Amino acid sequence: MTRAATLTDVELDRRVARGKRVFMYAAFAMFLFFLLSLLNFVLAGGRMGLRDTARWDETAAWPFIPLPALLVIAAGLAAATGVFMAVPFFRHDTADDLALMGAVSIILFGFMSLFFAGVYTSTSGIPTDFDSYLEEGVGWHWIAAAIQIPAVIVLAVRGISLYRAYKRSKG
């Protein structure tokens, strides 16, 4: 018998809540990073990155406040940690949160970190073949998306196992 099976429902819920709390703090950080990008967009005259052109008069050069890749990577790592803290303790009646964490991991930490990598370029980043700004490569923000891959796999495996266990108990 596993340790998770011997815990009470209340203790399981507490452990899931701890992991979800860490995950949601990281999600909130990514949302703030997105708002920072919108602020940079407005202040830079509608530019989203160095390769973009201004749509109106610039108030400040792009980016007014740069978004370091380390912050995005730290948020992605915190989200993955929250997933790994919560996943072993999910039950079939809390599986809705499991699906929500998977969707947020893919959209917020996957796609948004790739978006940040594209607009906050880096000279030390992965080189691209764009005609302009050859010295600028994709920013290191993409690492946060790579960190989410094992977390999404674990969420999917746990969700499938909970679904199968639920079907066996009903059938």
LUMMIPA-659330 format. One record per atom (N, C-alpha, C, O): residue number from 1; x negated, y negated, z. Coordinates in pm, 1 decimal, decimal comma. Example, Ala and Ser with C-alpha at 12.3 -4.5 7.8 and 13.67 -1.06 7.14 Angstrom:
1:-1319,0:569,0:780,0
1:-1230,0:450,0:780,0
1:-1320,0:330,0:780,0
1:-1423,6:331,9:846,5
2:-1285,0:225,0:708,0
2:-1367,0:106,0:714,0
2:-1290,0:-3,0:787,0
2:-1340,9:-113,8:803,9
! end
This chain:
1:-84,7:117,5:0,0
1:0,0:0,0:0,0
1:-89,4:-124,1:0,0
1:-186,0:-132,4:75,9
2:-56,6:-218,0:-84,2
2:-137,6:-339,1:-92,6
2:-103,0:-434,5:19,9
2:1,1:-423,8:84,7
3:-193,2:-527,4:40,3
3:-171,5:-625,6:146,5
3:-50,1:-713,2:115,3
3:24,7:-750,7:205,6
4:-30,8:-745,7:-13,6
4:83,0:-829,1:-51,8
4:215,1:-759,9:-21,6
4:314,4:-826,4:7,8
5:217,5:-627,5:-28,5
5:341,2:-554,6:-2,6
5:375,8:-554,1:145,9
5:492,4:-537,2:181,7
6:277,6:-572,1:232,2
6:304,0:-569,6:375,3
6:341,1:-706,4:431,3
6:382,7:-716,0:546,7
7:327,3:-810,2:353,5
7:360,3:-944,2:400,4
7:511,0:-966,5:396,3
7:580,9:-909,1:312,8
8:559,6:-1049,1:485,9
8:701,9:-1082,1:485,9
8:732,3:-1178,1:371,7
8:642,4:-1239,1:313,8
9:859,6:-1189,9:341,0
9:900,3:-1281,0:234,0
9:862,3:-1425,3:265,6
9:825,4:-1501,1:175,8
10:871,2:-1462,8:391,5
10:836,7:-1599,5:431,0
10:688,2:-1625,4:406,8
10:650,8:-1730,6:355,0
11:604,5:-1530,2:444,0
11:460,7:-1546,3:423,4
11:426,5:-1546,7:274,1
11:339,7:-1622,1:230,2
12:494,1:-1463,5:197,6
12:472,7:-1464,4:52,5
12:510,0:-1599,9:-6,3
12:437,7:-1654,3:-89,9
13:623,2:-1654,0:37,9
13:665,9:-1784,9:-11,3
13:566,5:-1893,8:26,6
13:541,9:-1984,9:-52,4
14:509,8:-1885,8:144,7
14:409,7:-1985,0:186,3
14:285,4:-1978,1:98,5
14:230,1:-2081,0:59,5
15:242,5:-1857,5:67,9
15:122,7:-1842,8:-15,3
15:148,0:-1889,4:-158,1
15:61,2:-1951,0:-220,1
16:265,3:-1860,5:-209,4
16:300,9:-1910,2:-342,2
16:307,0:-2062,4:-339,8
16:260,3:-2128,3:-432,8
17:364,3:-2118,1:-233,8
17:377,0:-2263,6:-223,1
17:239,7:-2330,5:-217,5
17:221,8:-2438,5:-273,8
18:143,6:-2268,8:-151,1
18:8,0:-2326,2:-147,0
18:-52,2:-2333,2:-286,6
18:-107,6:-2435,9:-326,1
19:-41,3:-2225,6:-359,6
19:-94,7:-2224,0:-495,4
19:-22,7:-2322,0:-586,1
19:-85,7:-2391,1:-666,2
20:110,2:-2328,3:-573,5
20:186,8:-2422,7:-655,2
20:151,4:-2566,5:-620,1
20:148,3:-2652,6:-708,0
21:124,9:-2593,1:-493,0
21:88,9:-2728,5:-451,1
21:-42,6:-2771,4:-516,2
21:-52,9:-2883,0:-567,1
22:-141,8:-2684,6:-515,0
22:-269,7:-2715,4:-580,0
22:-247,8:-2737,0:-729,4
22:-302,8:-2830,2:-788,1
23:-168,1:-2651,3:-789,7
23:-138,4:-2661,7:-932,2
23:-68,5:-2793,8:-964,6
23:-102,8:-2859,7:-1062,7
24:28,3:-2832,0:-883,1
24:103,8:-2954,3:-910,4
24:19,9:-3079,6:-888,5
24:38,3:-3178,7:-959,2
25:-71,6:-3077,3:-791,9
25:-163,1:-3191,0:-776,3
25:-248,6:-3207,6:-901,7
25:-271,4:-3319,4:-947,8
26:-295,0:-3097,1:-955,6
26:-374,5:-3102,9:-1078,4
26:-288,9:-3151,5:-1195,7
26:-336,0:-3228,6:-1279,3
27:-164,3:-3106,8:-1201,7
27:-74,1:-3152,1:-1308,2
27:-47,7:-3302,1:-1296,1
27:-41,3:-3372,7:-1396,8
28:-32,7:-3349,7:-1174,4
28:-12,7:-3493,0:-1153,0
28:-136,1:-3571,5:-1197,4
28:-123,8:-3679,6:-1255,1
29:-253,4:-3517,8:-1170,9
29:-376,8:-3583,9:-1215,6
29:-380,1:-3592,3:-1368,2
29:-417,7:-3695,7:-1423,5
30:-341,6:-3485,6:-1435,8
30:-339,7:-3488,5:-1582,5
30:-237,5:-3590,1:-1633,4
30:-261,0:-3656,6:-1734,3
31:-125,6:-3602,0:-1564,9
31:-26,5:-3702,1:-1603,0
31:-84,0:-3843,0:-1587,0
31:-61,3:-3929,5:-1671,6
32:-157,6:-3865,4:-1479,3
32:-222,2:-3995,6:-1460,4
32:-326,8:-4021,6:-1568,5
32:-342,3:-4134,9:-1613,8
33:-397,9:-3918,0:-1609,6
33:-495,2:-3934,1:-1718,4
33:-424,1:-3971,6:-1848,4
33:-475,7:-4050,9:-1927,2
34:-306,7:-3914,8:-1870,3
34:-228,9:-3950,0:-1988,5
34:-184,6:-4096,4:-1981,9
34:-190,4:-4168,0:-2081,8
35:-140,5:-4139,9:-1864,4
35:-102,0:-4280,5:-1848,8
35:-221,9:-4372,8:-1870,7
35:-207,0:-4481,1:-1927,2
36:-338,6:-4331,2:-1827,0
36:-460,3:-4407,8:-1852,0
36:-486,3:-4419,5:-2002,2
36:-526,4:-4525,3:-2050,8
37:-463,7:-4311,9:-2074,3
37:-481,5:-4315,1:-2219,7
37:-381,0:-4409,3:-2285,4
37:-414,4:-4479,5:-2380,9
38:-258,4:-4410,7:-2234,5
38:-159,6:-4504,5:-2287,8
38:-199,7:-4649,0:-2259,8
38:-181,5:-4735,9:-2345,0
39:-253,8:-4675,1:-2141,8
39:-303,1:-4808,7:-2109,9
39:-415,7:-4847,9:-2205,2
39:-417,6:-4959,5:-2257,1
40:-508,4:-4757,1:-2227,9
40:-616,2:-4783,7:-2323,4
40:-560,6:-4809,7:-2462,9
40:-609,8:-4897,0:-2534,4
41:-458,8:-4734,4:-2501,6
41:-394,7:-4750,4:-2632,3
41:-336,8:-4890,9:-2647,5
41:-357,2:-4956,3:-2749,8
42:-265,6:-4936,1:-2546,7
42:-202,4:-5068,3:-2552,9
42:-308,3:-5178,5:-2553,5
42:-300,1:-5272,2:-2632,9
43:-407,0:-5167,2:-2465,5
43:-508,7:-5272,1:-2456,0
43:-601,8:-5275,3:-2576,9
43:-658,6:-5379,8:-2608,8
44:-617,6:-5162,6:-2643,6
44:-707,1:-5156,2:-2759,1
44:-634,5:-5187,4:-2889,5
44:-686,4:-5158,2:-2997,2
45:-518,3:-5244,8:-2881,6
45:-447,4:-5285,2:-3002,3
45:-386,1:-5169,8:-3079,0
45:-373,5:-5176,2:-3201,2
46:-348,4:-5065,5:-3009,5
46:-286,5:-4951,7:-3076,1
46:-386,4:-4849,3:-3126,1
46:-349,9:-4757,1:-3199,0
47:-510,2:-4864,3:-3088,1
47:-612,2:-4765,4:-3126,1
47:-607,6:-4648,7:-3029,2
47:-589,2:-4666,7:-2908,9
48:-624,5:-4530,3:-3082,8
48:-634,5:-4411,6:-2999,1
48:-763,2:-4341,3:-3039,3
48:-761,7:-4246,9:-3118,3
49:-873,0:-4387,6:-2984,9
49:-1003,2:-4330,8:-3016,5
49:-1084,6:-4422,5:-3105,8
49:-1032,8:-4519,3:-3161,3
50:-1212,2:-4390,9:-3118,8
50:-1301,8:-4473,4:-3199,6
50:-1270,2:-4465,8:-3347,9
50:-1294,5:-4561,7:-3421,2
51:-1217,3:-4354,9:-3392,7
51:-1191,5:-4335,5:-3535,6
51:-1064,7:-4405,3:-3583,5
51:-1043,8:-4420,4:-3703,9
52:-981,2:-4447,5:-3491,1
52:-853,1:-4508,5:-3524,9
52:-871,1:-4658,2:-3550,2
52:-967,6:-4718,7:-3503,5
53:-777,6:-4716,9:-3624,1
53:-781,4:-4860,9:-3649,8
53:-678,1:-4930,6:-3561,6
53:-578,8:-4870,9:-3520,1
54:-703,7:-5057,3:-3534,4
54:-613,4:-5135,6:-3449,9
54:-485,2:-5168,0:-3525,9
54:-488,8:-5201,2:-3644,3
55:-373,8:-5158,1:-3457,7
55:-243,9:-5188,2:-3517,5
55:-198,9:-5330,1:-3484,7
55:-113,8:-5385,9:-3554,0
56:-254,6:-5387,7:-3381,1
56:-229,0:-5525,8:-3343,1
56:-355,8:-5580,4:-3278,4
56:-455,2:-5508,7:-3267,0
57:-353,1:-5705,3:-3236,6
57:-473,2:-5767,7:-3180,6
57:-517,7:-5696,1:-3053,8
57:-437,9:-5666,4:-2965,0
58:-647,2:-5669,5:-3048,5
58:-703,3:-5600,4:-2932,5
58:-717,6:-5695,1:-2814,1
58:-757,4:-5810,5:-2830,2
59:-685,7:-5646,7:-2697,7
59:-713,2:-5718,8:-2574,0
59:-848,4:-5675,6:-2519,5
59:-922,2:-5756,0:-2462,6
60:-880,1:-5548,7:-2537,3
60:-1007,5:-5492,3:-2492,0
60:-1050,5:-5386,3:-2592,2
60:-968,5:-5332,1:-2666,3
61:-1179,0:-5357,9:-2593,6
61:-1231,2:-5255,5:-2684,2
61:-1193,5:-5116,6:-2633,1
61:-1173,9:-5095,4:-2513,4
62:-1183,9:-5022,6:-2727,6
62:-1154,4:-4883,6:-2690,4
62:-1278,3:-4819,8:-2633,0
62:-1386,5:-4844,4:-2686,3
63:-1271,5:-4742,3:-2531,7
63:-1167,5:-4737,7:-2429,4
63:-1193,9:-4842,7:-2322,9
63:-1308,1:-4863,1:-2281,9
64:-1090,6:-4907,6:-2279,3
64:-1104,6:-5007,4:-2173,2
64:-1151,9:-4939,6:-2045,0
64:-1244,0:-4987,1:-1978,6
65:-1088,1:-4828,9:-2011,7
65:-1130,0:-4746,0:-1897,8
65:-1154,4:-4606,1:-1953,6
65:-1058,7:-4536,1:-1986,6
66:-1279,9:-4564,0:-1965,0
66:-1305,8:-4431,2:-2020,8
66:-1259,4:-4320,4:-1926,7
66:-1253,9:-4337,7:-1805,0
67:-1226,9:-4208,3:-1985,5
67:-1184,7:-4091,2:-1908,7
67:-1297,2:-3988,5:-1913,2
67:-1315,1:-3921,2:-2014,7
68:-1372,8:-3975,6:-1805,1
68:-1482,6:-3879,0:-1805,5
68:-1430,9:-3735,9:-1818,9
68:-1328,7:-3699,1:-1760,9
69:-1502,8:-3657,9:-1895,2
69:-1463,2:-3518,5:-1916,3
69:-1463,7:-3440,9:-1785,5
69:-1384,6:-3348,3:-1767,4
70:-1551,8:-3478,1:-1695,3
70:-1561,2:-3406,4:-1568,4
70:-1430,6:-3412,8:-1489,1
70:-1395,4:-3316,7:-1420,6
71:-1359,2:-3523,8:-1497,6
71:-1231,1:-3534,7:-1426,8
71:-1126,7:-3439,5:-1485,5
71:-1052,7:-3374,3:-1411,9
72:-1121,7:-3432,4:-1617,0
72:-1025,5:-3342,9:-1682,0
72:-1062,1:-3197,5:-1653,7
72:-974,6:-3114,9:-1628,1
73:-1190,8:-3166,8:-1658,3
73:-1235,5:-3030,1:-1629,5
73:-1203,7:-2993,8:-1484,5
73:-1160,4:-2882,0:-1456,7
74:-1224,7:-3087,6:-1392,4
74:-1193,7:-3061,7:-1251,3
74:-1044,2:-3037,6:-1231,8
74:-1005,2:-2949,8:-1154,9
75:-960,7:-3114,6:-1300,5
75:-815,9:-3093,4:-1290,4
75:-777,7:-2957,1:-1348,1
75:-693,8:-2887,1:-1291,5
76:-838,3:-2919,8:-1459,2
76:-811,4:-2788,1:-1517,0
76:-856,5:-2675,4:-1426,4
76:-788,5:-2573,4:-1414,5
77:-970,4:-2693,4:-1362,8
77:-1020,5:-2592,5:-1269,3
77:-930,6:-2582,6:-1146,1
77:-905,2:-2473,1:-1095,9
78:-882,9:-2696,6:-1098,0
78:-790,9:-2695,5:-983,6
78:-660,2:-2625,7:-1020,3
78:-605,0:-2551,0:-939,6
79:-610,9:-2649,5:-1140,7
79:-487,2:-2583,7:-1183,7
79:-505,8:-2433,0:-1193,2
79:-420,0:-2356,5:-1149,0
80:-616,6:-2390,7:-1250,4
80:-642,9:-2246,7:-1259,8
80:-658,0:-2185,5:-1120,7
80:-612,7:-2073,5:-1097,0
81:-720,6:-2257,6:-1029,9
81:-733,5:-2209,7:-892,3
81:-596,4:-2195,0:-827,2
81:-570,2:-2096,5:-758,2
82:-509,5:-2292,6:-849,1
82:-373,3:-2283,6:-796,2
82:-298,2:-2163,9:-851,3
82:-224,2:-2097,3:-778,8
83:-317,1:-2136,7:-979,2
83:-252,8:-2019,3:-1039,9
83:-303,5:-1892,2:-973,5
83:-224,5:-1805,7:-935,9
84:-434,8:-1880,8:-959,2
84:-491,2:-1759,3:-900,2
84:-456,4:-1745,9:-751,9
84:-453,0:-1634,8:-698,9
85:-430,7:-1857,8:-685,1
85:-386,6:-1851,4:-545,3
85:-243,1:-1800,2:-534,5
85:-209,4:-1730,1:-439,0
86:-159,5:-1834,4:-630,7
86:-16,6:-1803,8:-621,0
86:23,6:-1672,3:-686,1
86:113,6:-1604,2:-637,0
87:-41,3:-1636,0:-795,3
87:5,0:-1522,8:-876,8
87:19,7:-1391,2:-800,2
87:120,1:-1322,8:-820,0
88:-73,0:-1352,4:-715,1
88:-55,0:-1222,1:-649,0
88:66,5:-1215,3:-556,6
88:109,8:-1106,1:-519,7
89:121,3:-1329,2:-519,4
89:227,2:-1331,0:-419,4
89:364,6:-1364,6:-477,1
89:460,9:-1379,3:-401,9
90:374,9:-1377,0:-608,2
90:505,6:-1400,6:-670,0
90:591,1:-1275,6:-658,2
90:541,2:-1163,3:-665,5
91:720,6:-1296,9:-639,7
91:818,9:-1188,6:-641,7
91:912,9:-1212,9:-759,1
91:908,3:-1318,8:-821,5
92:997,1:-1116,5:-789,0
92:1085,4:-1134,3:-905,1
92:1184,0:-1249,2:-886,2
92:1229,1:-1307,6:-984,8
93:1218,4:-1283,1:-762,3
93:1312,2:-1393,8:-741,0
93:1243,8:-1530,4:-749,4
93:1312,0:-1632,9:-750,6
94:1111,4:-1533,6:-755,2
94:1039,8:-1660,3:-774,2
94:971,1:-1664,9:-910,4
94:882,6:-1747,4:-933,0
95:1011,5:-1577,3:-999,7
95:946,8:-1568,3:-1131,0
95:974,7:-1690,1:-1218,9
95:902,2:-1713,7:-1315,5
96:1077,6:-1767,3:-1187,6
96:1102,6:-1889,5:-1264,5
96:984,9:-1985,6:-1252,4
96:945,1:-2049,4:-1349,9
97:930,2:-1994,9:-1132,7
97:813,6:-2080,4:-1112,2
97:693,2:-2028,5:-1189,5
97:609,9:-2106,6:-1235,5
98:684,3:-1899,3:-1203,3
98:575,6:-1838,2:-1278,9
98:582,1:-1882,1:-1425,5
98:480,4:-1917,7:-1485,0
99:701,0:-1879,2:-1482,0
99:718,3:-1922,4:-1620,9
99:691,0:-2072,1:-1636,0
99:631,6:-2114,9:-1735,0
100:733,8:-2150,6:-1538,8
100:708,4:-2294,4:-1542,9
100:558,5:-2324,1:-1536,7
100:508,8:-2409,7:-1609,8
101:487,4:-2253,9:-1450,2
101:342,8:-2274,2:-1440,6
101:273,8:-2236,4:-1571,5
101:177,3:-2301,3:-1611,9
102:322,4:-2132,7:-1637,0
102:264,9:-2093,7:-1765,4
102:286,9:-2199,2:-1872,0
102:195,4:-2231,9:-1947,5
103:408,2:-2252,5:-1878,4
103:438,7:-2355,6:-1977,9
103:358,5:-2482,9:-1952,1
103:306,4:-2543,6:-2045,7
104:348,8:-2522,9:-1826,9
104:272,2:-2643,1:-1793,0
104:123,9:-2621,3:-1821,3
104:55,4:-2712,8:-1867,0
105:74,4:-2501,4:-1794,5
105:-66,3:-2472,0:-1823,1
105:-96,7:-2487,5:-1970,9
105:-198,8:-2545,0:-2008,5
106:-8,3:-2436,4:-2053,8
106:-31,7:-2443,3:-2198,2
106:-18,0:-2586,2:-2249,1
106:-104,4:-2635,1:-2322,0
107:89,9:-2652,9:-2211,1
107:116,4:-2786,1:-2265,6
107:25,6:-2891,5:-2203,8
107:-45,2:-2962,9:-2274,8
108:28,0:-2900,8:-2072,6
108:-42,5:-3010,3:-2006,8
108:-193,1:-2988,8:-2003,4
108:-270,0:-3079,0:-2036,8
109:-234,6:-2870,8:-1963,7
109:-378,3:-2849,1:-1949,5
109:-442,3:-2800,1:-2078,4
109:-561,4:-2822,6:-2100,1
110:-366,8:-2734,2:-2163,3
110:-421,6:-2688,8:-2290,2
110:-422,2:-2798,6:-2394,4
110:-528,0:-2844,6:-2437,3
111:-303,2:-2840,4:-2434,9
111:-292,2:-2938,3:-2543,0
111:-344,4:-3076,3:-2503,5
111:-411,1:-3142,5:-2583,0
112:-314,4:-3119,8:-2381,6
112:-358,0:-3254,2:-2342,1
112:-509,6:-3263,1:-2329,4
112:-568,0:-3365,6:-2364,5
113:-573,8:-3158,9:-2280,5
113:-719,6:-3165,3:-2270,8
113:-782,7:-3163,5:-2410,3
113:-887,1:-3225,3:-2431,1
114:-721,4:-3094,4:-2505,1
114:-770,5:-3100,2:-2643,3
114:-747,5:-3239,0:-2703,3
114:-830,6:-3289,2:-2779,0
115:-635,0:-3299,8:-2669,1
115:-608,0:-3436,9:-2712,5
115:-713,7:-3532,5:-2656,6
115:-767,3:-3616,1:-2729,2
116:-742,9:-3519,3:-2527,1
116:-844,3:-3605,2:-2466,0
116:-980,7:-3583,5:-2531,1
116:-1056,4:-3678,8:-2549,6
117:-1012,3:-3460,5:-2565,7
117:-1140,4:-3431,5:-2630,7
117:-1149,6:-3499,4:-2766,5
117:-1258,0:-3538,9:-2809,5
118:-1037,1:-3512,8:-2833,3
118:-1037,6:-3576,5:-2964,2
118:-1047,5:-3727,6:-2959,2
118:-1109,5:-3788,4:-3046,4
119:-987,8:-3788,8:-2859,1
119:-987,8:-3935,1:-2855,6
119:-1101,4:-3993,2:-2772,6
119:-1144,6:-4105,6:-2798,2
120:-1150,2:-3919,8:-2674,6
120:-1264,7:-3965,9:-2595,6
120:-1387,2:-3887,6:-2642,8
120:-1431,8:-3793,1:-2577,7
121:-1439,3:-3929,1:-2755,9
121:-1549,7:-3856,4:-2818,1
121:-1678,7:-3875,0:-2739,1
121:-1689,8:-3962,9:-2653,6
122:-1774,8:-3790,4:-2770,3
122:-1901,6:-3792,9:-2698,6
122:-2015,5:-3766,6:-2795,8
122:-2002,8:-3684,4:-2886,6
123:-2125,4:-3835,8:-2776,9
123:-2241,4:-3811,6:-2862,9
123:-2303,7:-3675,9:-2833,9
123:-2372,5:-3619,8:-2919,2
124:-2280,6:-3623,2:-2715,6
124:-2335,0:-3491,7:-2682,2
124:-2231,9:-3381,6:-2700,7
124:-2259,1:-3265,4:-2670,7
125:-2113,9:-3417,3:-2749,9
125:-2008,1:-3318,5:-2767,7
125:-2028,8:-3233,2:-2891,5
125:-2131,2:-3243,6:-2959,0
126:-1932,1:-3149,9:-2920,2
126:-1938,8:-3062,5:-3036,7
126:-1930,5:-3148,7:-3161,8
126:-1836,0:-3226,3:-3176,0
127:-2027,3:-3137,3:-3253,2
127:-2024,8:-3223,1:-3372,7
127:-1907,7:-3189,1:-3464,3
127:-1863,4:-3074,6:-3472,6
128:-1860,0:-3291,2:-3531,9
128:-1751,8:-3273,5:-3628,8
128:-1802,1:-3317,7:-3765,3
128:-1908,5:-3378,7:-3775,4
129:-1728,0:-3288,0:-3868,5
129:-1768,2:-3322,6:-4004,4
129:-1692,7:-3443,4:-4058,1
129:-1671,3:-3454,1:-4178,9
130:-1652,5:-3533,8:-3970,6
130:-1584,3:-3653,2:-4016,8
130:-1683,4:-3742,9:-4090,0
130:-1801,7:-3746,5:-4056,3
131:-1634,5:-3814,8:-4189,9
131:-1721,9:-3902,9:-4267,5
131:-1773,2:-4019,5:-4184,2
131:-1889,7:-4057,6:-4194,8
132:-1686,3:-4075,5:-4101,9
132:-1729,6:-4186,9:-4018,6
132:-1762,1:-4136,0:-3879,1
132:-1710,6:-4032,5:-3836,8
133:-1844,3:-4205,8:-3810,1
133:-1886,2:-4171,2:-3674,6
133:-1947,0:-4030,8:-3669,1
133:-1907,3:-3947,8:-3587,3
134:-2042,5:-4006,2:-3756,4
134:-2106,0:-3874,7:-3756,8
134:-2177,7:-3845,6:-3625,7
134:-2194,0:-3730,0:-3586,6
135:-2220,4:-3952,3:-3558,6
135:-2291,7:-3931,3:-3432,0
135:-2197,2:-3894,5:-3317,8
135:-2242,1:-3850,8:-3211,9
136:-2068,5:-3911,8:-3338,3
136:-1971,0:-3881,9:-3234,0
136:-1913,6:-3742,4:-3254,9
136:-1871,1:-3707,4:-3365,0
137:-1912,8:-3664,8:-3150,4
137:-1853,0:-3532,4:-3156,5
137:-1731,1:-3526,2:-3066,5
137:-1696,1:-3624,1:-3000,7
138:-1668,2:-3412,9:-3064,2
138:-1552,6:-3392,2:-2977,7
138:-1600,2:-3396,6:-2833,1
138:-1704,3:-3340,1:-2799,5
139:-1524,1:-3463,7:-2748,2
139:-1560,7:-3474,4:-2607,4
139:-1554,5:-3339,6:-2536,5
139:-1497,2:-3243,3:-2587,5
140:-1613,2:-3335,0:-2420,9
140:-1620,9:-3210,4:-2343,7
140:-1492,2:-3177,9:-2269,5
140:-1487,7:-3080,7:-2194,2
141:-1389,9:-3255,6:-2288,7
141:-1261,9:-3234,3:-2221,0
141:-1199,4:-3099,5:-2257,5
141:-1119,5:-3045,7:-2180,9
142:-1234,8:-3045,2:-2373,1
142:-1176,7:-2919,5:-2420,5
142:-1206,3:-2803,2:-2325,5
142:-1136,9:-2701,6:-2329,2
143:-1307,0:-2816,6:-2242,0
143:-1341,2:-2708,6:-2148,6
143:-1224,2:-2680,6:-2054,4
143:-1204,5:-2566,6:-2012,3
144:-1146,9:-2783,7:-2021,2
144:-1029,7:-2763,3:-1934,9
144:-928,4:-2670,3:-2001,5
144:-861,5:-2592,9:-1933,2
145:-916,7:-2677,1:-2133,5
145:-826,5:-2585,8:-2204,4
145:-880,0:-2443,3:-2200,0
145:-803,8:-2347,9:-2184,5
146:-1010,8:-2429,7:-2213,7
146:-1070,5:-2295,8:-2209,3
146:-1055,8:-2233,3:-2070,7
146:-1039,9:-2111,9:-2058,4
147:-1061,0:-2315,6:-1967,6
147:-1044,9:-2265,5:-1830,6
147:-904,1:-2210,0:-1809,9
147:-884,1:-2119,5:-1728,9
148:-807,2:-2263,9:-1882,4
148:-668,3:-2220,8:-1864,3
148:-637,7:-2085,8:-1927,7
148:-536,7:-2024,0:-1894,0
149:-721,8:-2039,2:-2017,8
149:-692,6:-1913,1:-2087,6
149:-677,6:-1796,2:-1990,3
149:-577,6:-1724,8:-1998,3
150:-773,3:-1773,0:-1897,9
150:-751,2:-1662,2:-1803,6
150:-629,6:-1683,6:-1714,1
150:-561,5:-1587,5:-1678,3
151:-602,1:-1807,7:-1678,0
151:-486,3:-1835,2:-1592,4
151:-355,9:-1801,7:-1664,6
151:-265,3:-1743,5:-1605,0
152:-346,2:-1837,7:-1791,0
152:-224,7:-1807,8:-1867,7
152:-210,5:-1656,9:-1887,8
152:-99,7:-1603,6:-1882,3
153:-321,5:-1588,7:-1910,9
153:-316,4:-1442,6:-1926,4
153:-268,0:-1377,5:-1797,3
153:-183,8:-1287,8:-1800,5
154:-321,1:-1422,6:-1684,1
154:-279,8:-1367,0:-1554,9
154:-131,9:-1395,2:-1529,0
154:-60,1:-1308,6:-1479,0
155:-86,6:-1514,9:-1562,5
155:55,5:-1546,9:-1545,7
155:142,9:-1456,3:-1632,4
155:247,0:-1408,4:-1587,4
156:100,9:-1433,3:-1755,4
156:179,1:-1347,7:-1845,2
156:182,2:-1203,5:-1795,3
156:287,4:-1139,6:-1795,5
157:67,8:-1153,0:-1752,9
157:62,2:-1014,6:-1703,5
157:148,4:-998,8:-1578,9
157:222,0:-901,0:-1566,1
158:139,7:-1094,5:-1487,2
158:220,5:-1086,7:-1365,2
158:369,3:-1098,1:-1397,7
158:451,4:-1027,9:-1338,7
159:403,8:-1185,3:-1490,3
159:543,6:-1198,6:-1529,7
159:598,4:-1071,2:-1591,1
159:710,9:-1031,0:-1561,5
160:519,7:-1007,7:-1676,4
160:563,0:-882,2:-1738,8
160:576,6:-772,4:-1634,0
160:672,4:-695,2:-1636,8
161:481,4:-765,2:-1542,0
161:489,8:-660,8:-1439,0
161:609,0:-683,6:-1346,2
161:674,2:-587,6:-1305,1
162:638,2:-808,5:-1312,8
162:755,8:-836,1:-1230,0
162:884,5:-802,1:-1304,1
162:978,7:-749,6:-1244,6
163:888,7:-831,7:-1432,8
163:1007,5:-800,6:-1512,5
163:1029,4:-650,1:-1519,4
163:1142,0:-602,6:-1504,0
164:922,3:-575,3:-1542,3
164:935,0:-429,0:-1550,0
164:977,1:-369,8:-1415,2
164:1059,9:-278,8:-1410,2
165:920,5:-421,2:-1307,1
165:958,5:-371,6:-1174,4
165:1104,6:-403,3:-1144,9
165:1175,0:-322,2:-1084,8
166:1149,6:-519,5:-1186,5
166:1289,2:-557,2:-1165,9
166:1381,2:-466,7:-1246,7
166:1484,9:-423,2:-1196,6
167:1344,3:-438,2:-1370,5
167:1426,0:-350,1:-1454,6
167:1432,3:-208,6:-1396,9
167:1537,3:-144,5:-1400,1
168:1319,1:-160,2:-1344,1
168:1317,9:-26,5:-1284,0
168:1407,0:-20,9:-1160,2
168:1475,3:78,8:-1136,6
169:1406,1:-127,8:-1081,6
169:1487,1:-127,5:-959,7
169:1636,4:-136,8:-991,6
169:1718,6:-87,4:-914,4
170:1672,1:-198,3:-1102,2
170:1813,1:-211,1:-1141,2
170:1861,4:-91,2:-1221,6
170:1980,9:-61,8:-1224,7
171:1768,2:-22,2:-1286,5
171:1807,5:85,3:-1377,9
171:1801,6:217,1:-1318,2
171:1832,2:316,2:-1384,4
! end
